[in-house]
Amino acid sequence: MGTRVTSKGQVTIPKAVRDKLGVRPGDEIEFVEEDGAVLVRRRIDPAVFDKWRGFLRDLEGKDVDELIREMRDG
């Protein structure tokens, strides 16, 4: 698949690629150089998981097998 660069340096991402990446209007993408190639990938804001930080803190130090038994019994 190919595309052409405009005079403003813009490109159109082919629909098949947008669909595969799950890119929708307004999403951000990033270009990453890796091993001499440039990759295009959907940018995920690292802060997206901040709201979950510490969510399981009350389970710290508990036995995993015991937690699973509690979940299955309850």
Secondary structure by P-SEA (a helix, b strand, c coil): ccccccccccccccaaaaaaacccccbbbbbbbcccbbbbbbbbcccccccccccccccccccaaaaaaaaaac
